[in-house]
Amino acid sequence: MKLLYVKTEHKNKQLCRVITPYESAYPDPLIFKTGEELIVTDKESPWRGWIWCTNQSGESRWVPENYIDRKGGTGIMRCDYNATELTAAIGEELIIHKEESGWLWCTNKKKQRGWIPTECVERIVL
């Protein structure tokens, strides 16, 4: 009996396929660093668990609420956070690295990384 082994670069990785196109609302990357002080506003989020934050340079993005120690209108970052969103087309396959409050941090075949809403993808079972 002969055994056939299929080599895959996605071994032990979670994959998903884009089922609804997503266009990044914030094309310029923004990275918040551990210990960075932010201004936190009460802007209503369409996603539960995310808050609108502004850094000392005046740049603002949505940040996962559990990444921040919040004290009134300010907050301190608990960890580094990259707020880049990933633009993706229907049919694209993405590697999932982590999930946070309805969003996935993924890499596409061009090695671009960013967040995409879970509602825009379906998981691929290998």
MARBA-3410 file (N, C-alpha, C, O; in Angstrom, 1 decimal):
126
0.8,-1.2,0.0,0.0,0.0,0.0,0.9,1.2,0.0,1.9,1.3,0.7 ~ 0.6,2.2,-0.8,1.3,3.4,-0.9,0.6,4.5,-0.2,-0.7,4.7,-0.4 ~ 1.3,5.3,0.6,0.7,6.5,1.3,1.0,7.8,0.5,2.2,7.9,0.1 ~ 0.1,8.6,0.4,0.3,9.9,-0.3,0.2,11.0,0.7,-0.8,11.1,1.4 ~ 1.2,11.8,0.9,1.2,12.9,1.8,1.1,14.2,1.0,1.8,14.4,0.0
0.2,15.0,1.4,0.0,16.3,0.7,0.6,17.4,1.6,0.3,17.6,2.8 ~ 1.6,18.1,1.0,2.3,19.2,1.8,1.4,20.5,1.6,1.0,20.8,0.5 ~ 1.2,21.1,2.8,0.4,22.3,2.8,1.1,23.4,3.6,1.6,23.1,4.7 ~ 1.1,24.6,3.1,1.8,25.7,3.9,0.9,26.1,5.1,1.3,26.9,5.9 ~ -0.4,25.7,5.1,-1.4,26.1,6.1,-1.5,25.1,7.2,-2.6,25.1,7.9
-0.6,24.2,7.3,-0.7,23.1,8.4,-0.9,23.8,9.7,-0.2,24.7,10.1 ~ -1.9,23.3,10.5,-2.3,23.7,11.8,-2.7,25.2,11.8,-2.6,25.8,12.9 ~ -3.2,25.7,10.7,-3.6,27.1,10.7,-5.1,27.1,10.5,-5.7,26.2,9.9 ~ -5.8,28.1,11.0,-7.2,28.3,10.7,-7.4,29.1,9.5,-6.7,30.2,9.3 ~ -8.2,28.7,8.6,-8.4,29.5,7.4,-9.9,29.9,7.3,-10.8,29.3,7.9
-10.1,31.0,6.5,-11.4,31.4,6.1,-11.5,31.9,4.7,-10.5,32.2,4.1 ~ -12.7,32.0,4.2,-12.9,32.5,2.8,-13.9,33.7,2.9,-14.9,33.6,3.6 ~ -13.5,34.7,2.1,-14.3,35.9,2.1,-15.6,35.6,1.3,-15.6,35.2,0.2 ~ -16.8,35.9,2.0,-18.1,35.7,1.4,-18.8,37.0,1.1,-19.8,37.1,0.3 ~ -18.3,38.1,1.7,-18.8,39.4,1.5,-17.6,40.3,1.4,-16.8,40.4,2.3
-17.5,41.1,0.3,-16.3,42.0,0.1,-16.3,43.0,1.3,-17.3,43.4,1.8 ~ -15.0,43.3,1.7,-14.8,44.3,2.7,-13.8,45.3,2.3,-12.7,45.0,1.8 ~ -14.2,46.6,2.4,-13.3,47.7,2.1,-12.9,48.4,3.4,-13.8,48.8,4.1 ~ -11.6,48.5,3.6,-11.1,49.1,4.8,-11.6,50.6,4.9,-11.5,51.4,4.0 ~ -12.2,50.9,6.1,-12.6,52.3,6.3,-11.5,53.2,6.7,-11.6,54.4,6.7
-10.4,52.5,7.1,-9.2,53.3,7.6,-7.9,52.7,6.9,-7.3,51.8,7.5 ~ -7.6,53.2,5.7,-6.5,52.6,4.9,-5.1,52.8,5.5,-4.2,52.1,5.2 ~ -5.0,53.9,6.3,-3.7,54.2,6.9,-3.5,53.4,8.2,-4.3,53.5,9.1 ~ -2.4,52.6,8.3,-2.2,51.8,9.5,-2.0,52.7,10.7,-1.4,53.8,10.6 ~ -2.4,52.3,11.9,-2.2,53.0,13.1,-1.9,51.9,14.2,-2.7,51.0,14.4
-0.8,52.1,14.9,-0.4,51.2,15.9,-0.3,51.9,17.3,0.3,53.0,17.4 ~ -1.0,51.3,18.2,-0.9,51.8,19.6,0.0,50.9,20.4,0.1,49.7,20.2 ~ 0.8,51.5,21.3,1.9,50.8,22.0,1.4,50.6,23.5,0.7,51.4,24.0 ~ 1.9,49.5,24.1,1.7,49.2,25.5,2.1,50.4,26.3,3.2,51.0,26.1 ~ 1.2,50.8,27.2,1.5,52.0,28.1,1.1,53.3,27.5,1.1,54.3,28.2
0.7,53.4,26.2,0.3,54.6,25.6,-1.0,55.1,26.2,-1.9,54.4,26.4 ~ -1.0,56.4,26.4,-2.2,57.0,27.0,-3.1,57.5,25.8,-2.6,58.2,24.9 ~ -4.4,57.2,25.9,-5.3,57.6,24.8,-6.5,58.3,25.4,-6.8,58.2,26.6 ~ -7.1,59.1,24.6,-8.4,59.7,24.9,-9.5,58.8,24.5,-9.5,58.4,23.3 ~ -10.4,58.5,25.4,-11.5,57.5,25.1,-12.8,58.3,25.0,-13.1,59.1,25.9
-13.6,58.1,23.9,-14.8,58.8,23.7,-16.0,57.8,23.8,-15.8,56.6,23.8 ~ -17.2,58.4,23.9,-18.4,57.5,24.0,-19.0,57.4,22.6,-20.2,57.1,22.6 ~ -18.3,57.5,21.6,-18.8,57.3,20.2,-19.4,55.9,20.1,-18.7,54.9,20.5 ~ -20.6,55.8,19.7,-21.3,54.5,19.6,-20.7,53.6,18.5,-20.5,54.0,17.4 ~ -20.3,52.4,18.9,-19.7,51.5,18.0,-20.8,50.5,17.4,-21.7,50.1,18.1
-20.6,50.2,16.1,-21.5,49.2,15.6,-21.1,47.8,16.0,-21.9,46.9,15.8 ~ -20.0,47.7,16.7,-19.5,46.4,17.1,-19.3,46.4,18.6,-18.7,47.3,19.2 ~ -19.9,45.4,19.3,-19.8,45.3,20.7,-18.4,45.0,21.1,-17.7,44.2,20.5 ~ -17.9,45.7,22.2,-16.6,45.4,22.7,-15.5,46.3,22.1,-14.3,46.1,22.4 ~ -15.9,47.3,21.3,-14.9,48.2,20.7,-15.2,49.7,21.2,-16.3,50.1,21.3
-14.1,50.4,21.4,-14.3,51.8,21.8,-13.4,52.7,20.9,-12.3,52.3,20.4 ~ -13.8,53.9,20.7,-13.1,54.9,19.9,-12.1,55.6,20.7,-12.4,56.2,21.7 ~ -10.8,55.5,20.2,-9.7,56.1,21.0,-8.9,57.0,20.1,-8.8,56.8,18.9 ~ -8.3,58.1,20.7,-7.5,59.0,20.0,-6.1,59.1,20.7,-6.1,59.2,22.0 ~ -5.0,59.0,19.9,-3.7,59.1,20.5,-3.3,60.5,20.7,-4.0,61.5,20.3
-2.1,60.7,21.2,-1.5,62.1,21.5,-1.3,62.9,20.2,-1.2,64.1,20.2 ~ -1.2,62.2,19.0,-1.0,62.9,17.7,-2.4,63.2,17.1,-2.4,63.8,16.0 ~ -3.5,62.9,17.8,-4.8,63.2,17.2,-5.4,62.2,16.3,-6.4,62.5,15.7 ~ -4.7,61.0,16.1,-5.2,60.0,15.3,-6.1,59.1,16.0,-5.9,58.7,17.2 ~ -7.3,58.7,15.4,-8.3,57.9,16.1,-8.6,56.6,15.4,-8.6,56.6,14.1
-8.9,55.6,16.1,-9.4,54.3,15.6,-10.2,53.6,16.7,-10.2,54.0,17.8 ~ -10.9,52.5,16.2,-11.6,51.6,17.1,-10.5,50.7,17.8,-9.6,50.2,17.1 ~ -10.7,50.5,19.1,-9.7,49.6,19.8,-10.6,48.7,20.7,-11.6,49.0,21.2 ~ -10.1,47.4,20.7,-10.9,46.5,21.6,-10.9,47.0,23.0,-9.8,47.3,23.6 ~ -12.0,47.0,23.6,-12.2,47.5,25.0,-11.3,46.8,26.0,-10.8,47.4,26.9
-11.1,45.5,25.8,-10.3,44.7,26.8,-8.8,44.9,26.6,-8.1,44.3,27.3 ~ -8.4,45.7,25.6,-7.0,46.0,25.5,-6.6,47.3,26.2,-5.4,47.7,26.2 ~ -7.6,47.9,26.9,-7.4,49.2,27.6,-7.8,49.2,29.0,-8.8,48.6,29.4 ~ -6.9,49.8,29.9,-7.3,50.1,31.2,-8.0,51.5,31.2,-7.3,52.5,31.0 ~ -9.3,51.6,31.3,-10.0,52.8,31.1,-10.3,53.5,32.5,-10.7,52.9,33.5
-10.0,54.8,32.5,-10.3,55.6,33.7,-11.0,56.9,33.2,-10.3,57.9,32.8 ~ -12.3,56.9,33.2,-13.1,58.0,32.7,-12.9,58.2,31.2,-13.1,57.3,30.4 ~ -12.4,59.4,30.8,-12.2,59.8,29.4,-10.8,59.5,28.9,-10.5,59.9,27.8 ~ -10.0,58.8,29.7,-8.7,58.4,29.2,-8.5,56.9,29.4,-9.3,56.2,30.1 ~ -7.5,56.3,28.8,-7.2,54.9,28.9,-5.7,54.7,28.6,-5.1,55.5,27.9
-5.2,53.6,29.2,-3.8,53.2,29.0,-3.8,51.8,28.3,-4.5,50.9,28.7 ~ -3.1,51.7,27.2,-3.0,50.5,26.4,-2.4,49.4,27.3,-1.3,49.6,27.9 ~ -3.0,48.2,27.4,-2.5,47.1,28.1,-1.5,46.3,27.3,-0.6,45.6,27.8 ~ -1.6,46.4,25.9,-0.7,45.7,25.0,-0.6,46.5,23.7,-1.3,47.4,23.5 ~ 0.3,46.1,22.9,0.5,46.7,21.5,-0.8,46.3,20.7,-1.3,45.2,20.9
-1.2,47.2,19.9,-2.4,46.9,19.1,-2.2,47.6,17.7,-2.0,48.8,17.6 ~ -2.4,46.8,16.6,-2.4,47.3,15.3,-3.8,47.4,14.8,-4.5,46.4,14.7 ~ -4.2,48.6,14.4,-5.6,48.9,14.0,-5.8,48.8,12.5,-6.8,49.3,12.0 ~ -4.9,48.2,11.8,-5.0,48.1,10.3,-6.2,47.2,10.0,-6.4,46.1,10.5 ~ -7.0,47.6,9.0,-8.1,46.8,8.5,-7.7,46.2,7.2,-6.9,46.8,6.4
-8.2,45.0,6.9,-7.8,44.3,5.6,-8.9,44.4,4.6,-10.0,43.9,4.8 ~ -8.6,45.0,3.5,-9.6,45.0,2.3,-9.5,43.6,1.7,-8.4,43.1,1.4 ~ -10.7,43.0,1.4,-10.7,41.7,0.9,-11.9,41.5,-0.1,-12.9,42.1,0.1 ~ -11.6,40.7,-1.1,-12.6,40.4,-2.2,-13.2,39.0,-2.0,-12.7,38.2,-1.3 ~ -14.4,38.9,-2.5,-15.1,37.6,-2.4,-14.2,36.5,-3.0,-13.6,36.6,-4.0
-14.2,35.4,-2.3,-13.4,34.2,-2.7,-12.0,34.2,-2.2,-11.3,33.1,-2.2 ~ -11.4,35.3,-1.7,-10.1,35.3,-1.1,-10.0,34.4,0.1,-10.9,34.3,0.9 ~ -8.9,33.6,0.2,-8.7,32.8,1.4,-7.7,33.5,2.3,-6.7,34.0,1.8 ~ -8.0,33.5,3.6,-7.2,34.2,4.6,-6.8,33.3,5.7,-7.5,32.3,6.0 ~ -5.6,33.5,6.2,-5.1,32.8,7.4,-5.6,33.6,8.6,-5.3,34.8,8.7
-6.2,32.9,9.5,-6.7,33.6,10.8,-5.6,33.4,11.9,-5.2,32.3,12.1 ~ -5.3,34.6,12.5,-4.3,34.5,13.6,-4.9,34.7,14.9,-4.5,34.1,15.9 ~ -6.0,35.6,15.0,-6.7,35.7,16.3,-8.1,36.3,16.0,-8.3,36.9,14.9 ~ -8.9,36.2,17.0,-10.3,36.7,16.9,-10.5,37.6,18.1,-10.1,37.3,19.2 ~ -11.2,38.8,17.8,-11.5,39.7,18.9,-12.8,40.4,18.6,-12.9,41.2,17.7
-13.8,40.2,19.5,-15.1,40.9,19.5,-15.7,41.1,18.1,-16.0,42.2,17.7 ~ -15.8,39.9,17.4,-16.5,40.0,16.1,-15.6,40.3,14.9,-16.1,40.5,13.8 ~ -14.3,40.4,15.1,-13.3,40.7,14.1,-12.2,39.6,14.1,-11.9,39.0,15.1 ~ -11.6,39.4,12.9,-10.5,38.4,12.8,-9.2,39.2,12.3,-9.3,40.0,11.4 ~ -8.1,38.9,12.9,-6.8,39.4,12.4,-6.3,38.3,11.5,-6.0,37.2,11.9
-6.1,38.7,10.2,-5.8,37.7,9.1,-4.7,38.2,8.3,-4.3,39.3,8.3 ~ -4.1,37.2,7.5,-3.1,37.5,6.5,-3.7,36.9,5.2,-4.2,35.8,5.1 ~ -3.5,37.7,4.1,-3.9,37.2,2.8,-2.7,36.6,2.0,-1.6,36.6,2.6 ~ -2.9,36.2,0.8,-1.9,35.6,0.0,-0.8,36.5,-0.4,0.3,36.1,-0.7 ~ -1.0,37.8,-0.3,0.0,38.8,-0.6,0.8,39.2,0.6,1.6,40.1,0.6
0.5,38.5,1.8,1.2,38.7,3.1,0.8,40.0,3.7,1.4,40.5,4.6 ~ -0.4,40.6,3.3,-0.9,41.8,3.9,-1.7,41.3,5.1,-2.5,40.3,5.1 ~ -1.6,42.0,6.3,-2.3,41.7,7.5,-3.3,42.8,7.9,-3.1,43.9,7.6 ~ -4.4,42.3,8.5,-5.3,43.3,9.1,-6.6,42.7,9.6,-6.7,41.4,9.6 ~ -7.5,43.5,10.1,-8.7,43.0,10.7,-9.8,43.0,9.7,-9.9,43.9,8.8
-10.7,42.0,9.8,-11.9,41.9,8.9,-13.0,41.4,9.8,-12.8,40.5,10.6 ~ -14.2,41.9,9.6,-15.4,41.4,10.4,-15.7,40.0,10.1,-15.6,39.5,9.0 ~ -16.0,39.2,11.2,-16.3,37.8,11.0,-17.5,37.6,10.1,-17.6,36.5,9.5 ~ -18.4,38.5,10.1,-19.6,38.4,9.2,-19.3,38.4,7.7,-20.1,38.0,6.9 ~ -18.0,38.8,7.4,-17.6,38.8,5.9,-17.0,37.5,5.5,-16.6,37.4,4.3
-16.8,36.6,6.4,-16.1,35.3,6.0,-16.8,34.1,6.5,-17.7,34.1,7.4 ~ -16.4,33.0,5.9,-16.8,31.7,6.4,-15.5,30.9,6.7,-14.6,30.9,6.0 ~ -15.5,30.1,7.8,-14.4,29.3,8.2,-14.3,28.1,7.2,-15.3,27.5,6.8 ~ -13.0,27.8,6.9,-12.8,26.6,6.1,-12.3,25.5,7.0,-11.4,25.6,7.8 ~ -13.0,24.3,6.9,-12.6,23.1,7.7,-11.7,22.3,6.8,-12.1,21.9,5.7
-10.5,22.0,7.3,-9.5,21.2,6.5,-9.7,19.7,6.8,-8.9,18.9,6.3
END
